[in-house]
C-alpha cells in the first residue's frame, strides 16, 4: 500500500540566503517549486538465486532518492536517472523511496516486494485496449513468487521488452491497428521463469471519446456562435444542405456535449439561414477531431464577395483547436460583413471529421486579471479565525496545494501591496491546517472569501474533518457559489450552518472549480453578533474613484440625489445610521423604495459592467434592484428592469455585483433606482457602478 507524506525543509533555501546577497540574486523561483510527484520505482531481480535486486527510482522534479531497503540494512542514496543494487534474502519487504527535490522538498512512497527463489506460479495476465488512447494496449500481470515481468509486444522492428513491477500496468502504443503476438515473462529470484503468450487484436479509436476544451465564457458581444453548446448559437442553421456532396452527416454526443460528424467527406456546407456581420470579430474558432484526414480546407462564404479559404493541418486521434485570424480571409478580399455559409473540403477527397465549437470571436472584454485588491474586511480580529488574509493574523498551514493529483498550480501574487493567491487550471486544491491539532471553528457562524475569475463556471468550498471516516456526513461537505460572476472581485459569505461537516476539528479546506483561473483572498471564519443588526461596517471598496460612479458610499464622492425614499405609496421607512464612522441606509418594512438622481440631468452609466451594493438583513426573503430610464414610455423594456439577488443570506454583510448587461434598461440615462423586498429590515451601503 502506498503512503504519501510531505516533508518540508528550508535548508537549501537558507543556504542560498546565507551565501547570496539580496541585491544580486533573485530567489523568487523557489516560491514556485513543488515537492516531487508521481514517485515510482522499478524492481528487477537476477534469475540466479542470489537475491540481487536492481532498484531504479523515478519521479517528476526529483534530483535524488533515499531508499530504505526494508531489511534492516543501511539506506542507500540514488541519483536521478541511476539505479542502486542490494542483495536480499528470501522474504517479503517494504521498500520506502523518498524522492528529494531541488529545494529539499520530499515525497515518499512505499512498495512491497517479494524475494523468492521459486519459479513464478499462478501467472494471471490481463491484456486490454486502452479506452481513451487509440492503439494503446495495457497489460497487467500477477504471479506468486515474481517481482517483475517483461512484455514483448510483437510489433515488427521492436524486439525490446517493456518492464513492469508485478501487479502494475505496462502500456504500449502501436503504430498500426491489427493482430499481434504478445508474450509475457514473469521473473523472480529463481533461474526458472514463467511465460504466457496471447494473440491480441489491437484496435484504433475512430471517433472522439472525450470533448474538446470547453470554450471560455464570453460576453455576448464578443462572440457569434454557429455551433457550440457553450454559447447561444444561431437558430435555424442547416448543417447538411443538399449541395450534391457525397458526405454523410450525423450528430453524436460525448458526455452530454453535441458534436457534428461528417463522414466520407468530399465537401460539405453549413447554411446560416441568415446573413451575419462578423466584421467586429477577429478570429474564427473550430475544434476538429479526425482519425484519417491530414488536413481540412475551410471556406467562409460572403454574399457580396464569394468564398475564400485556408487549409489547416490536422493531427490524427486528437482534438485540434483552430483559431484562424479573420485577416487570413479578408486579405484575400473576403467581406466579413455579410457571411451566410461555410464550406468544408477534404483535400484528399475522403475521410471523416468531427467538428465542435464553430464560432467567431474577438478577445474577451471580461478583465482577466484584477487591477485592484480585494475589498478590505472590517470584522474585528477577535471575531475571526483567518486562513489567508493580510488583514488578520492567520493560522499556521502545514500544506498548501499539496500533491493530491490535481491539475491546479498555485502562486502568490501582489496586488496593490496585498498578497493574493492565484490558482490556475483549478479543478481542486487543498489547504491543510494541522492533522495533529485541528482548527476548532465552534461558535463561528460564517466563512468568507473573495474571488476574482475571468473564466470559472463553478466555484465551491469544501470543509473537511478527517477525524471522521469516509461516508460520514460529519467528515466533509461542499457549498458552491450560486452564480459565478466574471471579471470583478466578488465577496462570498456562506453560513456554516449550511455545511454538514463537524466544524470542531477542521483539518482540510478545499476549493473546487472548472479548471479555471481563480484569484482568492481573505479566507476566514467569523461571527457577527446575533445577526439581528450589523456590528461592523460593510467591507471597504478598493476601486479607484476615477473608475466608479457612486450613488451612496462614504468611500467615494456620490452623484447628487434629488429624492431618497420619496412617497410613492410604499410601507418603507428610511433612516441613516452610523457604524464605526461609516454611514449606511437602514430600511424598515421595505416593500419598495425609490432613489431619484435627476430627471433633468439623467446619470449616464454606459460603459460600466457591474452594479455593486452591500446589504445586511435579518429577515428578508427577496431583494431586488430596479434600474429606470424615464425617457421611455411604460411597457418599453428599455425603460426599466429589475434583477433579484439569487439567494438571500441573513445575519451578515453580503456584497452583490450584478452585470449591467443583465438589465434590459437603457443605462445611458438612469433617473431612478428602486429596491424591492419582502417587507423586511435591510441595511444598504456602497451602491456604485464599476468595471
Secondary structure, 3 states (H helix, E strand, C coil): CCCCCEECCCHHHHHHHHHCCCCCCCCHHHHHCCCCEEEEEEEEECCCCCCEEEEEEEEECCCEEEEECCCCCCCEEEECCCCEEEECCCEEEEEEEEEECCCCCEEEEEEEEEECCCCCEEEEEEEEECCCCCCEEEEEEEEECCCEEEEECCCCCCCCCEEEECCCEEEEECCCCEEEEEEEEEECCCCCCEEEEEEEEECCCCCCCCCCCCCCCCCHHHEEEEECCCCCECCCCECCCCCCCCCEEEEEEECCEEEEEEECCCEEEEEEEEEECCCCCCEEEEEEEECCCCEEEEEEEECCCEEEEEEEECCCCCCEEEEEECHHHHCCCCCCCCEEEEEEECCCCCCCEEEEEEEEECCCCCCCCCCCCCCECCCCHHHEEEEECCCCCECCCCEECCCCCCCCEEEEEEECCEEEEEEEEEEEEEEECCCCCCECCCCCCEEEEEEEECCCCCEEEEEECCCCCCCCCCCEEEEECCCCCCCCCEEEEEEHHHCCCCHHHECEEEEEEEEEEEEEEEEEEECCCCCCCCCCCCCECCCCHHHCEEEECCCCCECCCCEECCCCCCCCEEEEEEECCEEEEEEEEEEEEEEECCCCCCECCCCCCEEEEEEECCCCCCEEEEEECCCCCCCCCCCEEEEECCCCCCCCCEEEEEEHHHCCCCHHHECEEEEEEEEEEEEEEEEEEEC
